[in-house]
Amino acid sequence: MGKRLTVKFLLGYLCFGIFCLLLITFVTSWMIGKGAERRLADHLYEEAYHLAGFCSDFDPGLNESAFLRREAEHAATFTDADVWIVRPDGEVVTDTSGRYEGGMIEGFDPAARGAGGATGSRGNYRISRFYGAYSEDVITVAAPITEARAVTGYVVMTTPAAEANAVSAQTMRAVGLTGLIIFLASFVFLLMLRVMVVRPLAKITRAAEEYAKGNLGYRIEDISKYDEMGSLASTLNYMSDELRDAEASQRKFVSNISHDFRSPLTSIKGYLEAMLDGTIPPEKHERYLNVVLDETDRLMNMAETTLNLQRIEAKGAMLDLTEFDVNETIRRTAATFGGVCVPRGIVLDMTFDDEQLFVIADEPKIEQVLHNLIDNAIKFTADETDIWVETYRKGGTAFISVKDAGCGISPEDQKKIWGRFYKGDSSRGAAKESTGLGLAICREIIHNHGQTIDVISTEGVGTEFIFTLKAAEQDYEDL
């Protein structure tokens, strides 16, 4: 389809180009030929007028033929034309061409338009065969010889019209050759344009069709990377890679969420079936119904957490930005973990550069980030150890750090922990109730604030999460 369209386009261009070339060649040559014809006639008429003036001064009666002959021959030599001196009745007094000298021109009337077998009249000159004296068209001009305001004769000059036609033909060749060169150059440019634009565009169109079919592995090759087409091709290749990664992430997401939802559902189904078929006696129903209730709560927690992440990731998620003391938010959040930390002997050590550190952020969402980070630190740290929460300020940025002395995260896992439902092996063993969404939620919340969150971890030593917030101007006044 694309090739047929290209062939049609090229054929159309060839036809149009040839038509324009011929049109320009003939029109230009015709105009230049007519201009040359008029210039030649004007030159002849000027010489004829001068010669007529000489005749009026020295021989107005046209009797001294030797004088007239000499002057006519001078004019003929100068203009390279035939010179005739003719009486009004058509009697030829002098003829440098030797055609009518001493004879008569029947029907001679230089004032009559189209006279003398003229093929055309052009104002002060005519194109004709001058009353049959010539076998081809000649340019004819006639200047009157006067005596006492009476016309006693005419000076007629003729020259072959082919001279003007020769100029026209020469011009036609020059214009035609120039037009042909321009046409060929433009055709070469068109072919280059096809190579540089049409062919890459066809490849890009093919790639778009493949992506629409779901073939995200299709690559656009052999396109220069140094122009807009190359940039577009690179962008589409990058887009296909990102879409393929997103598709892989989606499959992994579905797999992970299916795994996490299947486990509690299997437990609930198993306990209910056991109670219905009598495997679990009625006196133990209350105990296992509590287990079922716990599993149901875990399912609801995972569903709610997933919905929260979806809302946070939504483009243009709204933030309720306020100015608050993040140190006080940390104290309040840490207090909620007393029931978990005290039995295990874990101490939350809070270190603040200043008593207060005011930031501009969405306080409930930042409290959620702090809760997730402290909760993770408690899950993966040993009993009778410390967890450090620190805040400090550099310029207009507040830094918040949560650090533990737990098992740490491997370098490979550090690249994956921000993904949805990602949980390391230790997570599955130590904290079965984990959804694997906590860090993904933390990252989205911080990124929505236009800030950053990073992890520093060494296996067997511990892990530190550091995130930033915009510090409030109020603190500058306090410093």
C-alpha positions in Angstrom: 0.0 0.0 0.0 2.8 2.4 1.0 4.9 1.5 -2.0 2.0 1.9 -4.4 1.3 5.4 -2.9 5.0 6.3 -3.3 5.0 5.2 -7.0 1.9 7.2 -7.7 3.4 10.2 -6.0 6.7 9.9 -8.0 4.8 9.5 -11.3 2.6 12.5 -10.5 5.6 14.5 -9.7 7.3 13.5 -13.0 4.3 14.4 -15.1 3.8 17.7 -13.3 7.5 18.5 -13.5 7.7 17.8 -17.2 4.6 19.8 -17.9 6.0 22.8 -15.9 9.4 22.4 -17.7 7.8 22.5 -21.1 5.5 25.4 -20.2 8.3 27.5 -18.8 10.6 26.7 -21.7 8.1 27.6 -24.4 6.5 30.6 -22.7 9.9 32.1 -21.8 11.4 31.5 -25.2 8.3 33.0 -26.9 8.5 36.1 -24.7 12.2 36.5 -25.2 11.8 35.8 -29.0 9.2 38.5 -29.3 11.4 40.9 -27.4 14.3 40.2 -29.7 12.1 40.6 -32.7 10.9 44.0 -31.5 14.5 45.2 -30.6 15.7 44.2 -34.1 12.7 46.0 -35.7 13.4 49.1 -33.6 17.0 49.1 -34.7 16.0 48.8 -38.4 13.4 51.5 -38.1 15.9 53.9 -36.5 18.4 53.4 -39.4 15.5 53.6 -42.0 14.4 56.9 -40.4 18.0 58.4 -40.6 18.3 57.3 -44.2 14.9 58.8 -45.0 16.2 62.1 -43.5 19.2 62.0 -45.7 17.1 61.4 -48.8 14.7 64.3 -47.8 17.7 66.7 -47.5 19.8 65.7 -50.5 17.4 64.2 -53.0 13.7 64.6 -52.0 12.7 63.8 -55.6 14.6 60.6 -55.6 16.3 61.4 -58.8 20.0 61.0 -58.0 20.2 57.2 -58.0 23.9 57.0 -57.5 23.6 58.9 -54.2 20.7 56.9 -53.2 22.5 53.7 -54.0 25.5 54.6 -52.0 23.6 55.6 -48.9 21.4 52.6 -49.2 24.4 50.3 -49.4 26.0 51.9 -46.4 22.8 51.4 -44.4 22.5 47.8 -45.6 26.1 47.1 -44.6 25.7 48.7 -41.2 22.4 46.9 -40.4 23.0 43.6 -42.3 19.6 44.1 -43.9 18.2 44.7 -47.4 17.4 48.3 -48.1 14.7 49.5 -50.5 13.9 53.0 -51.6 10.4 53.0 -53.1 8.1 55.7 -54.6 4.6 55.8 -53.2 3.2 54.2 -56.4 5.5 51.1 -55.8 8.3 52.0 -58.2 11.6 50.6 -56.8 14.3 53.3 -57.0 17.0 51.4 -55.2 17.2 47.8 -54.0 20.3 46.5 -52.4 19.0 42.9 -52.6 18.7 43.2 -56.5 15.2 41.8 -56.5 13.0 44.7 -57.7 15.4 47.4 -58.8 13.9 49.3 -61.7 10.7 47.4 -61.3 7.4 47.9 -59.7 5.8 46.5 -56.5 2.2 45.8 -57.3 -0.2 47.0 -54.6 2.6 48.7 -52.5 1.0 50.4 -49.5 3.2 50.5 -46.4 0.4 52.2 -44.4 -2.0 49.2 -44.9 -2.0 46.7 -42.1 -1.2 43.2 -43.3 -0.3 44.5 -46.8 2.2 42.8 -49.0 1.2 39.3 -47.9 2.0 40.2 -44.3 1.5 37.4 -41.8 1.2 39.8 -38.9 1.5 43.5 -38.1 3.5 44.7 -35.0 3.0 48.5 -34.9 6.1 50.0 -36.7 7.1 46.7 -38.3 5.5 43.7 -40.1 6.3 40.0 -40.5 5.7 39.1 -44.1 7.3 37.9 -47.3 7.3 41.5 -48.7 4.9 41.1 -51.7 6.4 37.7 -52.6 10.0 39.0 -52.9 11.2 36.5 -50.3 10.5 32.8 -49.9 10.5 33.1 -46.1 9.2 35.6 -43.5 11.1 38.8 -43.1 10.8 41.7 -40.6 9.9 44.8 -42.6 10.0 48.5 -41.5 9.2 51.6 -43.6 10.2 55.2 -43.0 8.6 58.0 -45.2 10.7 60.4 -47.3 9.0 63.8 -47.3 9.2 67.1 -49.2 7.1 70.0 -48.1 5.1 67.7 -45.9 4.3 65.5 -48.8 5.5 61.9 -48.9 7.7 61.3 -52.0 8.8 57.8 -51.1 9.8 55.3 -48.5 12.9 53.7 -47.1 12.1 50.1 -46.5 14.4 47.7 -44.6 14.0 44.0 -44.4 15.8 41.3 -42.5 15.0 37.6 -42.1 12.7 36.9 -39.2 14.8 33.8 -38.6 17.4 36.0 -36.9 15.0 36.7 -34.1 13.9 33.1 -34.2 17.5 32.1 -33.7 17.7 34.2 -30.6 14.5 32.6 -29.4 15.8 29.1 -30.2 19.0 29.8 -28.4 17.1 31.1 -25.4 14.8 28.1 -25.5 17.8 25.8 -25.3 19.3 27.7 -22.4 16.0 27.9 -20.5 15.2 24.3 -21.3 18.6 23.1 -20.1 18.4 25.2 -16.9 14.9 23.9 -16.3 16.0 20.3 -16.8 18.8 20.7 -14.4 16.5 22.2 -11.8 14.0 19.5 -12.4 16.6 16.7 -12.0 18.0 18.4 -8.9 14.5 18.6 -7.4 13.8 15.0 -8.3 17.1 13.9 -6.6 16.0 16.1 -3.6 12.7 14.3 -3.6 14.4 10.9 -3.5 16.6 12.1 -0.7 13.5 13.4 1.1 11.9 9.9 0.7 15.0 8.3 2.2 15.3 10.8 5.1 11.6 11.3 5.9 9.2 9.0 4.1 11.1 5.8 4.8 11.7 6.5 8.5 8.1 7.6 8.8 7.0 4.3 7.3 9.1 2.5 9.9 7.7 4.5 12.7 4.2 3.8 11.4 4.9 0.1 11.2 6.2 0.2 14.8 3.0 2.0 16.0 1.0 -0.8 14.3 3.0 -3.4 16.1 2.7 -1.7 19.4 -1.1 -1.5 18.8 -1.1 -5.3 18.3 0.7 -5.8 21.6 4.1 -6.5 20.1 6.0 -4.3 22.5 9.3 -6.1 21.7 9.3 -4.5 18.2 12.3 -2.2 17.7 12.8 0.6 15.2 16.2 0.1 13.6 18.4 1.9 11.0 17.2 5.4 11.6 19.7 8.3 12.2 19.7 9.5 15.8 20.7 13.0 14.9 17.4 14.5 13.6 13.8 14.7 14.7 12.9 11.4 13.1 15.7 9.7 14.9 14.7 11.3 18.2 11.1 10.2 17.6 12.3 6.6 16.9 14.4 6.6 20.0 11.5 7.9 22.0 9.2 5.2 20.7 11.8 2.5 21.4 12.1 3.9 24.9 8.3 3.9 25.2 8.1 0.3 24.1 10.7 -0.7 26.7 8.8 1.2 29.4 5.5 -0.4 28.4 7.1 -3.8 28.4 8.5 -3.2 31.8 5.1 -1.9 33.0 3.5 -5.0 31.5 6.0 -7.2 33.3 5.4 -5.2 36.5 1.6 -5.6 36.1 2.0 -9.4 35.7 4.1 -9.5 38.7 1.6 -7.3 40.6 -1.2 -9.6 39.7 0.9 -12.6 40.7 1.8 -11.1 44.0 -1.6 -9.9 44.9 -3.1 -13.2 43.9 -0.5 -15.0 46.2 -1.2 -12.6 49.1 -5.0 -12.9 48.8 -4.9 -16.7 48.2 -3.2 -17.5 51.5 -5.8 -16.0 53.9 -8.6 -17.1 51.6 -7.3 -20.7 51.7 -7.1 -20.5 55.5 -10.6 -19.2 55.8 -12.0 -21.8 53.4 -10.2 -24.6 55.3 -11.3 -23.6 58.8 -14.9 -23.2 57.6 -15.0 -26.5 55.8 -13.5 -28.2 58.9 -16.2 -26.7 61.1 -18.9 -27.7 58.7 -17.8 -31.3 58.3 -17.1 -31.8 62.0 -13.4 -32.0 61.8 -13.3 -29.1 64.3 -15.6 -29.9 67.1 -18.2 -27.3 68.1 -16.4 -26.4 71.4 -13.4 -25.1 69.3 -15.5 -23.1 66.8 -15.0 -19.9 68.7 -11.3 -20.2 68.7 -11.1 -20.9 64.9 -13.7 -18.3 64.1 -11.4 -15.7 65.7 -8.7 -17.0 63.4 -11.0 -16.6 60.4 -11.8 -13.1 61.7 -8.1 -12.3 61.9 -7.6 -13.5 58.3 -10.6 -11.5 57.1 -9.1 -8.4 58.8 -5.8 -9.1 57.0 -7.6 -9.3 53.6 -9.4 -6.0 54.3 -6.1 -4.4 55.3 -4.5 -5.5 52.1 -7.4 -4.3 50.0 -7.5 -0.9 51.8 -3.7 -0.5 51.5 -3.9 -1.3 47.7 -6.7 1.3 47.3 -4.7 3.8 49.2 -1.7 3.3 46.9 -3.9 3.7 43.9 -5.3 7.0 45.2 -1.8 8.2 46.0 -0.4 7.3 42.6 -3.3 8.9 40.8 -2.1 11.8 38.6 -2.7 15.1 40.2 -3.4 13.6 43.7 -4.3 16.5 45.9 -2.2 17.3 49.0 -3.5 19.3 52.0 -0.3 21.3 52.6 0.0 22.8 56.0 2.8 24.0 58.3 3.5 21.8 61.2 6.2 20.6 63.6 7.5 17.3 62.1 9.3 16.5 65.4 6.0 16.5 67.3 4.5 14.3 64.5 7.4 11.8 65.1 6.9 11.8 68.9 3.2 11.2 68.4 3.7 8.4 65.8 6.4 6.7 68.0 4.1 6.6 71.0 1.7 4.3 69.0 4.4 1.6 68.9 4.8 1.3 72.7 2.8 -1.8 72.9 5.1 -3.5 70.4 8.4 -2.2 71.4 8.2 -2.6 75.2 7.6 -6.4 75.3 10.6 -6.9 72.9 12.9 -4.4 74.7 13.2 -2.2 71.6 14.0 1.5 72.2 13.0 4.3 69.8 15.8 6.8 70.2 14.7 10.2 68.8 17.4 12.8 68.1 16.5 16.3 66.9 18.8 19.2 66.1 16.2 21.6 67.4 13.2 21.2 69.7 11.0 22.1 66.7 11.3 21.6 63.0 8.5 23.1 61.0 7.8 21.8 57.5 5.2 22.4 54.8 3.6 19.1 53.8 0.4 17.0 54.1 0.7 16.0 57.8 -1.6 12.9 57.7 0.3 11.5 54.7 3.7 12.2 56.3 2.5 10.5 59.5 1.7 7.5 57.3 5.2 7.5 55.9 6.7 7.7 59.4 4.4 4.9 60.6 5.4 2.6 57.7 9.2 3.2 58.1 9.1 2.7 61.9 6.9 -0.4 61.5 9.4 -1.9 59.0 12.3 -1.1 61.3 10.6 -2.9 64.2 9.8 -5.9 62.1 13.4 -6.4 60.9 15.4 -5.6 64.0 16.3 -7.9 66.8 14.9 -7.7 70.4 16.8 -5.5 72.9 18.1 -3.2 70.2 17.6 0.5 69.4 15.9 2.2 66.5 17.1 5.8 65.7 14.8 8.5 64.4 16.7 11.7 63.5 15.7 15.1 62.0 18.0 17.9 60.9 17.9 20.8 58.5 20.1 22.1 55.7 19.0 25.4 54.2 15.4 25.2 53.1 15.2 21.4 53.4 14.3 19.2 56.3 15.9 15.7 56.5 14.1 12.8 58.4 16.0 9.5 59.0 14.8 6.2 60.4 17.6 3.7 61.1 17.6 0.2 62.5 20.3 -2.4 63.4 18.5 -5.3 61.7 19.4 -7.8 59.1 19.9 -5.2 56.3 18.9 -5.4 52.7 21.0 -7.0 49.9 22.1 -4.7 47.0 19.8 -6.7 44.6 16.8 -6.2 46.8 17.5 -2.5 47.3 16.6 -2.0 43.7 13.2 -3.8 44.1 11.9 -2.7 47.5 10.0 0.2 46.1 7.9 -2.0 43.9 4.3 -3.0 44.7 3.9 -6.2 46.8 7.6 -6.8 46.8 8.7 -8.7 49.9 12.1 -10.3 50.6 12.3 -13.8 52.0 12.9 -12.5 55.4 9.8 -10.4 55.2 7.6 -13.4 54.5 9.1 -15.4 57.4 9.3 -12.7 60.0 6.1 -10.7 59.1 3.5 -12.8 57.4 1.0 -10.0 57.7 3.1 -7.6 55.6 1.4 -6.5 52.3 4.6 -5.4 50.6 3.0 -2.0 49.8 4.4 0.1 52.6 7.5 1.3 50.9 5.7 1.9 47.6 3.2 4.1 49.4 6.1 6.0 51.1 7.8 6.7 47.8 4.6 7.9 46.1 3.7 10.2 49.0 7.2 11.8 49.1 7.4 12.1 45.3 4.0 13.8 45.3 5.5 16.4 47.6 8.3 16.9 45.1 10.9 15.5 47.5 13.2 12.4 47.6 13.4 9.2 49.7 16.5 7.0 49.7 17.8 3.9 51.4 21.3 3.0 52.8 21.7 -0.6 53.9 24.4 -3.1 54.7 23.5 -6.8 55.2 24.0 -7.8 58.8 24.5 -4.2 59.9 21.2 -2.4 59.4 19.1 -0.1 57.2 18.5 3.6 57.1 15.7 5.4 55.2 16.1 9.1 54.6 13.5 11.4 53.1 13.3 15.2 52.7 10.5 17.8 53.1 10.3 21.5 52.5 11.2 23.4 55.6 8.9 26.3 56.6 10.2 29.9 56.5 9.2 30.3 60.2 12.3 28.4 61.2 14.6 30.9 59.6 13.2 33.5 62.0 13.9 31.2 64.9 17.5 30.6 63.9 
